[in-house]
Amino acid sequence: MKALSCIAACAVLLLLVSEPQLAVAVTCNPTQLAPCASAISSNQAPSRLCCVRITQQRPCLCQYLKNPNLKKFVNSPNARKIASTCKVAYPRC
């Protein structure tokens, strides 16, 4: 009985100590990339906000590449440069 209570106490301790892994849902919204517009249309360096947004929207980039209206922007050389500068892996869809 003592061993069982010790195991239960250890299990509770592990649950309290371990950090829960929460999945964060991403809402795909290409307007979230608006802070990157000037960097995409010119050779300007991306802003910090642009890097934050492209990191957040990274899971959506394949979806954007399938959209003919967005593909030309997401697949542009400047967009690839922004991804590289922001240390965001360019998707392989």
C-alpha positions in Angstrom: 0.0 0.0 0.0 2.9 2.3 0.8 4.5 1.7 -2.6 1.2 2.5 -4.3 0.9 5.8 -2.5 4.5 6.7 -3.3 3.9 6.0 -7.1 0.7 8.1 -7.0 2.6 10.9 -5.3 5.4 10.7 -7.9 2.9 10.8 -10.7 1.2 13.9 -9.3 4.6 15.6 -8.8 5.5 14.9 -12.4 2.3 16.4 -13.6 2.9 19.5 -11.5 6.5 19.9 -12.6 6.2 19.2 -16.3 5.1 22.0 -18.6 2.0 21.3 -20.6 2.5 21.5 -24.4 -0.3 23.6 -25.8 -1.0 23.6 -29.5 -1.6 27.1 -30.8 -4.1 27.3 -33.7 -3.0 29.5 -36.5 -5.6 31.6 -38.3 -4.5 31.9 -41.9 -5.0 35.5 -42.9 -2.8 37.0 -45.5 -3.6 40.5 -44.3 -1.5 39.6 -41.3 1.5 39.9 -43.6 0.8 43.6 -44.4 3.9 44.7 -42.4 6.0 42.8 -45.0 4.5 44.6 -48.0 7.2 47.3 -48.3 9.9 44.7 -48.0 8.3 42.4 -50.6 7.8 45.2 -53.1 11.3 46.7 -52.7 14.7 45.7 -51.4 14.0 47.1 -47.9 14.9 45.0 -44.9 11.9 43.4 -43.2 10.8 45.1 -40.0 10.7 43.2 -36.7 6.9 43.1 -36.9 7.2 41.6 -40.4 9.4 38.8 -39.0 7.0 38.2 -36.2 4.0 38.0 -38.6 5.8 35.8 -41.1 6.8 33.4 -38.3 3.2 33.3 -37.1 1.8 32.7 -40.7 4.5 30.2 -41.7 2.0 27.2 -41.4 -0.2 29.1 -43.9 2.4 29.7 -46.7 1.6 26.6 -48.7 -2.1 27.6 -48.7 -1.1 31.1 -49.9 1.1 29.5 -52.6 -2.0 27.7 -54.0 -3.9 31.0 -54.3 -3.1 32.5 -57.7 -3.6 36.0 -56.3 -1.1 35.5 -53.5 1.4 33.1 -55.1 3.2 35.9 -57.0 4.0 37.7 -53.7 4.8 34.6 -51.6 6.9 33.1 -54.3 8.8 36.3 -55.2 12.6 36.6 -54.7 12.1 39.3 -52.1 9.7 37.1 -50.1 12.3 34.4 -50.0 14.9 36.9 -48.9 12.5 38.1 -46.1 12.0 34.5 -45.0 15.8 34.0 -44.9 16.4 37.3 -43.0 13.7 36.4 -40.5 15.1 32.9 -40.1 11.8 31.3 -41.3 12.2 28.2 -43.4 10.6 28.6 -46.8 8.0 26.0 -47.3 8.3 23.0 -49.6 4.7 22.3 -50.6 
